[in-house]
């Protein structure tokens, strides 16, 4: 019995539909989960800020690919007078909104992950969370779980502490933007990214220095480096027609920007 005609093989919408059907991915959320999401506040409230560490003065930033659909983590690194570092990594506090036994929790458990398609994502959580309250959007207060690490000049962790906090990200940067802004890019870019905000440049340079120190320590200990080609789809102006597949980290400078965040995540 023919249930549905998906369309012409090879077309983006048809191939995406095939993936979702094959993997049993439902795009629509259960009514209970959507109802809970719609009852959430549109912004962080004073009651939610109470009892949390206020880090809104700290110029944390997110760094992601150009096509990132959510921003999970923000970082900041300061240099101490003795040449050491103070690194802060903040992760969106999804657990504040998704509580055990709730419909949101059940829906997230059933999905297990977000599914990323070439032109969109099927999120694990409703958009009110995945694209709003649990996404570290610039210039918006957001609840986070964080770690502050104090490190020596040679990258040895001296002390750490965990905290529940509230932050206000200064900027949503891209890997290409960071690499280009710090002069790391070796190959000509197809599209020049926006300039790196001047007031953030020094902090990002310090973060890059620490990432380099940490990476050298890891490799010296025998860490494996899975620097594998990662294919990305380039679309035509309509945003739907695939034109090419390219390697996202082909340029060594862009690869270095990716490594900056990788090292911060490993440190956290």
C-alpha positions in Angstrom: 0.0 0.0 0.0 1.4 3.4 -1.0 1.0 5.7 1.9 2.9 8.8 0.7 4.7 10.0 -2.4 7.8 11.8 -1.1 8.7 13.4 -4.5 11.7 13.3 -6.8 14.8 11.6 -5.4 17.8 13.9 -5.0 15.7 17.0 -4.1 16.7 18.4 -0.7 13.2 18.3 0.8 12.7 14.7 -0.3 16.1 13.5 1.0 15.5 15.2 4.4 12.0 13.6 4.6 13.6 10.2 3.9 16.1 10.7 6.7 13.4 11.7 9.2 11.1 8.8 8.2 14.0 6.2 8.3 15.2 7.3 11.7 11.7 7.7 13.2 12.1 11.4 14.0 9.0 13.4 14.7 9.3 17.1 14.1 6.2 18.0 16.1 6.4 18.0 19.9 3.9 16.3 22.2 1.1 18.7 23.3 2.2 18.4 27.0 5.8 19.4 26.2 4.6 22.3 24.1 2.2 23.5 26.8 5.0 23.5 29.4 7.3 25.3 27.1 4.7 28.0 26.4 4.3 28.5 30.1 7.9 29.4 30.6 8.8 33.1 31.0 10.0 35.0 27.9 13.1 36.3 29.8 15.0 35.6 33.0 13.1 36.8 36.0 14.4 38.5 39.1 13.4 35.5 41.1 15.5 33.2 38.9 18.5 35.5 39.3 18.2 35.4 43.1 20.9 33.3 44.7 22.9 32.9 41.5 26.4 34.4 40.9 26.0 37.6 38.8 28.6 37.4 36.0 26.9 39.9 33.7 30.0 42.2 34.1 32.2 39.6 32.5 32.6 39.9 28.7 31.8 36.3 27.9 31.4 35.4 24.2 30.1 32.5 22.2 32.1 31.2 19.2 30.3 28.8 16.8 30.1 27.9 13.1 28.4 30.4 10.8 25.4 28.2 10.5 25.0 27.5 14.2 21.4 27.4 15.3 21.9 27.5 19.0 24.6 28.8 21.4 25.3 26.5 24.3 28.5 27.7 25.8 30.3 31.0 26.4 33.9 31.6 27.4 36.2 34.2 28.9 39.9 34.1 29.8 41.8 36.7 31.8 45.6 36.9 32.3 46.8 37.2 35.9 49.7 39.5 36.9 52.0 36.4 37.3 51.3 35.3 33.7 48.7 32.7 34.8 45.1 32.5 33.6 41.6 32.7 35.0 39.3 30.8 32.6 35.5 30.9 32.9 33.3 28.5 30.9 29.5 29.0 31.1 27.0 26.4 29.8 23.3 27.1 29.3 21.5 25.8 32.4 18.8 23.7 30.6 18.2 21.7 33.8 16.6 24.8 35.4 13.8 24.6 32.9 13.6 20.8 32.2 12.8 19.2 35.5 12.7 15.4 36.1 9.3 13.9 35.5 8.0 16.8 33.4 6.6 16.5 29.9 9.6 18.4 28.6 11.9 15.9 30.2 10.0 12.9 28.7 10.0 14.5 25.2 13.8 15.2 25.5 14.4 11.7 26.7 12.5 10.2 23.8 14.4 12.2 21.3 17.8 11.9 22.9 19.4 14.5 20.7 18.8 17.3 18.3 18.9 16.3 14.6 20.8 18.6 12.3 19.8 18.7 8.6 21.5 20.7 5.9 19.1 23.6 6.1 17.6 23.3 9.6 17.6 21.4 12.9 15.0 19.3 14.6 15.7 20.3 18.2 15.6 18.0 21.2 13.6 20.7 23.1 10.9 23.1 21.8 12.1 26.4 20.3 11.1 28.4 23.4 14.1 26.7 25.0 16.4 25.5 22.2 16.4 28.9 20.4 15.6 31.2 23.2 15.9 30.6 27.0 18.6 27.9 26.7 20.5 29.7 24.0 23.2 32.2 25.1 21.9 35.0 22.9 24.1 38.2 23.0 22.9 41.1 25.2 20.3 38.9 26.9 20.5 37.6 30.5 20.8 33.8 30.6 21.0 31.2 33.4 24.2 29.1 33.3 26.1 26.4 35.0 29.8 27.4 35.0 33.3 26.6 36.0 36.1 29.0 36.9 39.6 27.6 36.7 42.8 29.2 37.8 45.8 28.0 35.9 49.6 28.6 36.1 51.5 30.2 33.2 52.3 26.7 31.9 48.7 25.6 31.9 48.6 23.5 35.2 45.2 23.8 36.9 45.7 25.2 40.4 42.1 25.5 41.5 38.5 25.2 40.2 35.1 26.0 41.4 31.6 25.3 40.0 28.7 27.8 40.2 25.2 28.5 39.2 25.2 31.9 37.5 23.6 34.5 35.3 25.5 36.0 32.3 25.0 38.4 29.5 27.0 37.4 26.4 28.8 40.3 24.7 28.8 38.8 21.2 28.0 35.8 19.1 31.2 35.2 17.1 32.1 32.7 14.4 35.2 30.6 14.0 36.0 32.3 10.7 35.4 35.8 12.3 37.8 35.0 15.1 40.5 33.5 12.8 40.2 36.4 10.4 40.1 39.1 13.1 43.3 37.7 14.8 45.2 37.4 11.5 45.3 33.6 11.5 43.7 33.0 8.1 46.1 31.7 5.5 43.9 31.1 2.4 41.6 33.8 0.8 38.1 33.6 2.1 35.0 33.3 -0.1 33.3 35.9 2.1 35.1 38.2 4.5 33.4 38.0 8.0 32.4 41.0 10.1 35.3 42.6 12.0 36.1 41.3 15.4 34.8 43.8 18.1 37.9 45.8 19.2 36.9 45.6 22.9 36.9 41.8 22.8 40.1 41.3 20.9 42.5 41.2 23.8 40.5 38.7 25.8 40.1 36.4 22.8 43.9 36.6 22.2 44.5 35.6 25.9 42.0 32.7 25.5 43.9 31.6 22.3 47.2 31.7 24.2 45.8 29.5 27.0 44.2 27.1 24.4 47.7 26.7 22.8 49.3 26.0 26.1 46.6 23.4 27.0 46.8 21.7 23.6 50.6 21.3 23.8 50.2 19.8 27.3 47.6 17.3 26.0 49.6 16.2 23.0 52.7 15.8 25.1 50.7 13.4 27.3 49.9 11.4 24.3 46.4 12.7 23.5 44.9 11.7 20.2 44.1 14.4 17.7 41.0 13.6 15.6 41.3 16.5 13.2 39.1 14.9 10.5 37.6 16.6 7.4 34.1 17.8 8.3 31.9 18.3 5.3 29.5 21.2 5.1 26.9 22.0 2.4 26.9 25.3 0.6 23.5 26.4 -0.7 22.4 28.7 -3.4 20.9 32.1 -2.6 17.5 30.4 -2.1 18.9 28.6 0.9 17.4 25.3 -0.4 19.4 24.3 -3.4 22.7 22.5 -2.6 25.6 23.9 -4.7 28.7 22.4 -3.2 30.2 20.5 -0.3 33.3 22.0 1.3 35.6 21.2 4.2 34.8 23.5 7.2 38.3 23.5 8.7 40.4 23.6 5.5 42.2 26.8 6.5 44.7 26.2 9.4 43.7 29.5 10.9 40.0 28.5 11.1 41.1 25.2 12.5 43.0 27.0 15.2 39.8 28.9 16.1 37.9 25.6 16.5 40.7 24.3 18.7 40.3 27.4 21.0 36.8 26.3 22.0 37.7 22.6 22.0 40.4 23.2 24.6 38.0 25.4 26.7 35.4 22.6 26.7 38.0 20.0 27.6 39.2 22.2 30.4 35.6 22.6 31.7 
